């Protein structure tokens, strides 16, 4: 059997210190996030698309044996570096700014939710993610999100009041049913 010894982008491996309930804790955080979506009356299509994106993102950024866990993506310093690398990869691929905003926006909302609701349900009662898996912080800042800019053609200046009066007069003359309100 061949074993991968080195990789350009090293992936986390299943550490012996990973508790057996880590995967179910990670999935529990997902379910809590999407329960919030249902409560806020998001459409089933929106929930499906966001769930699919998040599941694929955490699976892709994990190892062969398991997905990346939420608290690993939110680890201080490492989580921020991972997000910068992900953004750089998207930009290098030529992805459009709206799509980049969409992807980073889904991740940003998920991580914001986790920071606002950092509790896991354990047999011993609710426990904070930080208490079980270490410190977490938001890996995406406002400076990582591309800003929306108007990229359509310029339409010119609006008509001044006198030209508007002429325009309405023309409409009344040629279209009898048109009335100025």
N, C-alpha and C positions, 0 to 999 in steps of 0.2 A: 504494500500500500504506500502511495506517495504522500508525503507530508509537506505542507507549505511551510517553508522555513523563514522566508522573508517576503515582505509585501511592501509596495509603495505606500499604501494606506493600511497600517496595521489595524486589525479589527479586534475588539475585545473578545477574550475567550472566557469560557465558563470557568470561573474561579472556584476553588474548593470552598471559599467562604460564602458563596452565594447560597442563601437559605433556600430550601425547597419551595417555599411559598412565594419566592420572588416573582416568578412568571404570573402567578394568580394575582399578586399585588399590583403588578403592572397593568394587567387586564382590568382589574377592579377600578383603577384610576381612569382608564378609558371609558368604562361603563358609566362612572359618575359624570364624566364630561359630557357624554352623549345623553344621559338622563337630563342634564341641564338644557340641552338642545330641545329635547321633547317638551320639557316644561315651558320653554320660551316659544314653543310652537313653530320650530323650524320645519321646513318641508321634509318629507321622507327622502326626496332626491338630494337635498343639501346634506342631510345626515349621512346618507349613503356615500356621497362623494367625499366628504370630509373623513369619514371612517376609513374608506378605502385608501385615501392619501396617507393618513397617519399610520395605518397598519403597514402599508408598503414602505413608508419612510423609516419606521423603526426596524422593520425586517431588513431592509437594505443596509442600514447603518450598523446592524448587529454582526454577529459572527455566523458561521455555518450552523452552530448548535443552538443558537437562541437569538431573539431580537435584542436590540439595544433597549435597555430599560429606561423609563422616564427619568429616574433620579440620576442615571449616568449621563443622559443628555443635558441635564440641568446642573451637573457638577460644576462648582466654581472653577474658573479658568479653562478647564477642558471642554466644558459645554459651549462656552463662548467661542473657543477656537474651532470646534466642530461646526458651529453655525457659520462662522466666517468662511471656512473651507467650502461648506455647502453652497453658500451664496456665490463664492468665486467660481465654483464649478458651473452653477446655473448661468452666470454671466458669460463665462467662456464658451458655453454651449450655444450662445446666441439666442437664448430664450427672451421673449418680450418682457418689458417692464410690468405690464399688467399681470402676466402669468407669474413672474417673480414675486410681485406683491401678493398674489393669491396664495402661493405656496408658503411664503414666509408668514403671511397673515394667519393661516390656519395653525401653523406651529406656534406663533406668538400667542394666539388666543388659548391654545391648549396649555402652554406653559403658564400663562397668566391665571388660568383656572386652577392649576395645581398649586400655585403660590397662594391663591385665595382660599383653597379648600385642600390643605395638605394632609388629609386624614385617611388612614387605611383602617378597615374594619378587621380587627383581630379577635381571637377567642377571649382575649383579656380586655376587650373594649377598644375604642378608637385610639389609634396611635399615630403620631406625626411621621411623615415620610422621613424627615430629618433625623428623628430618634432611631429609626430602624436602619436607614441606609446612608446616613451622612448628610452633610450640608448641601442645600440646593439653592440656586439663584436663577434668575431669568437670563437665558443665554442670548436673547434677541433684544436689542435696544432700539429706540426710535431712530437711531443713526444707521441701523442696518437695513431699514426698509426704504426702498426707492420711493421718492416722492412722485405723486401724480402731477404731471404737467399737461397743459393744454397743447396738443400736437396737431390740431386740425388747422385748416386754412383760416386766415383772418378774413372776416366778413366785411370789414370797413366800418365807418362810423354810422351810427343810426341817423335817420332823417331828422332834420330840424323841424320845428313846429309848422313853419310855412310850407315846407315841402310835403309834410304829412297832410296838411289841409288840401293841397293840390292833388295828392294821391287819392284821398277820400272823394274829392269832387269828381275825379276821373272814374272811380268805381261807381259812384251814383249815376253818372251820365251813361255809362255803358252797361251797367247791371242794375236794372230798375228795382230789384228786390233788396238791394243792399241799402241799409240805413245806418247812419252814424248814431251810436248810443251815447 
